[in-house]
Amino acid sequence: QKESKIVRETEADATAFVVCRHFGVHADTADYLLLYDATPEVLLARMETIRDTAAAIIAAIEQEIGTLSGDPDNV
């Protein structure tokens, strides 16, 4: 049970970091990772999920930005 919470929190915080970094937003997610005892091993083991989730979120945000701006190249 505790292990799955560590994995979920690691994925969520690392994904948030990647998305924020992509858009130039500073995020202190390292502090949250430490709170949940995330280890480098957990982070590396979940890297593919983190990457894929961050990519999906970034694509959705960029599509929405394109839609709102009326720029057909960003849709």
MODELLER restraints for C-alpha pairs under 7 A, 6 or more apart:
rsr = mdl.restraints
at = mdl.atoms
rsr.add(forms.Gaussian(group=physical.xy_distance, feature=features.Distance(at['CA:6:A'], at['CA:36:A']), mean=5.72, stdev=0.5))
rsr.add(forms.Gaussian(group=physical.xy_distance, feature=features.Distance(at['CA:6:A'], at['CA:37:A']), mean=6.83, stdev=0.5))
rsr.add(forms.Gaussian(group=physical.xy_distance, feature=features.Distance(at['CA:6:A'], at['CA:38:A']), mean=6.05, stdev=0.5))
rsr.add(forms.Gaussian(group=physical.xy_distance, feature=features.Distance(at['CA:7:A'], at['CA:42:A']), mean=6.62, stdev=0.5))
rsr.add(forms.Gaussian(group=physical.xy_distance, feature=features.Distance(at['CA:9:A'], at['CA:36:A']), mean=6.96, stdev=0.5))
rsr.add(forms.Gaussian(group=physical.xy_distance, feature=features.Distance(at['CA:10:A'], at['CA:33:A']), mean=6.04, stdev=0.5))
rsr.add(forms.Gaussian(group=physical.xy_distance, feature=features.Distance(at['CA:10:A'], at['CA:38:A']), mean=6.02, stdev=0.5))
rsr.add(forms.Gaussian(group=physical.xy_distance, feature=features.Distance(at['CA:10:A'], at['CA:43:A']), mean=6.52, stdev=0.5))
rsr.add(forms.Gaussian(group=physical.xy_distance, feature=features.Distance(at['CA:11:A'], at['CA:46:A']), mean=6.74, stdev=0.5))
rsr.add(forms.Gaussian(group=physical.xy_distance, feature=features.Distance(at['CA:11:A'], at['CA:50:A']), mean=5.71, stdev=0.5))
rsr.add(forms.Gaussian(group=physical.xy_distance, feature=features.Distance(at['CA:13:A'], at['CA:29:A']), mean=5.70, stdev=0.5))
rsr.add(forms.Gaussian(group=physical.xy_distance, feature=features.Distance(at['CA:13:A'], at['CA:32:A']), mean=6.99, stdev=0.5))
rsr.add(forms.Gaussian(group=physical.xy_distance, feature=features.Distance(at['CA:13:A'], at['CA:33:A']), mean=6.71, stdev=0.5))
rsr.add(forms.Gaussian(group=physical.xy_distance, feature=features.Distance(at['CA:14:A'], at['CA:50:A']), mean=6.61, stdev=0.5))
rsr.add(forms.Gaussian(group=physical.xy_distance, feature=features.Distance(at['CA:15:A'], at['CA:50:A']), mean=5.22, stdev=0.5))
rsr.add(forms.Gaussian(group=physical.xy_distance, feature=features.Distance(at['CA:15:A'], at['CA:53:A']), mean=6.76, stdev=0.5))
rsr.add(forms.Gaussian(group=physical.xy_distance, feature=features.Distance(at['CA:15:A'], at['CA:54:A']), mean=5.28, stdev=0.5))
rsr.add(forms.Gaussian(group=physical.xy_distance, feature=features.Distance(at['CA:17:A'], at['CA:27:A']), mean=5.98, stdev=0.5))
rsr.add(forms.Gaussian(group=physical.xy_distance, feature=features.Distance(at['CA:17:A'], at['CA:29:A']), mean=6.12, stdev=0.5))
rsr.add(forms.Gaussian(group=physical.xy_distance, feature=features.Distance(at['CA:18:A'], at['CA:54:A']), mean=6.34, stdev=0.5))
rsr.add(forms.Gaussian(group=physical.xy_distance, feature=features.Distance(at['CA:19:A'], at['CA:54:A']), mean=5.73, stdev=0.5))
rsr.add(forms.Gaussian(group=physical.xy_distance, feature=features.Distance(at['CA:19:A'], at['CA:58:A']), mean=6.20, stdev=0.5))
rsr.add(forms.Gaussian(group=physical.xy_distance, feature=features.Distance(at['CA:20:A'], at['CA:26:A']), mean=6.55, stdev=0.5))
rsr.add(forms.Gaussian(group=physical.xy_distance, feature=features.Distance(at['CA:20:A'], at['CA:27:A']), mean=6.48, stdev=0.5))
rsr.add(forms.Gaussian(group=physical.xy_distance, feature=features.Distance(at['CA:63:A'], at['CA:74:A']), mean=6.10, stdev=0.5))
rsr.add(forms.Gaussian(group=physical.xy_distance, feature=features.Distance(at['CA:63:A'], at['CA:75:A']), mean=5.08, stdev=0.5))
rsr.add(forms.Gaussian(group=physical.xy_distance, feature=features.Distance(at['CA:66:A'], at['CA:72:A']), mean=6.88, stdev=0.5))
rsr.add(forms.Gaussian(group=physical.xy_distance, feature=features.Distance(at['CA:66:A'], at['CA:74:A']), mean=4.27, stdev=0.5))
rsr.add(forms.Gaussian(group=physical.xy_distance, feature=features.Distance(at['CA:66:A'], at['CA:75:A']), mean=5.06, stdev=0.5))
rsr.add(forms.Gaussian(group=physical.xy_distance, feature=features.Distance(at['CA:67:A'], at['CA:75:A']), mean=5.81, stdev=0.5))
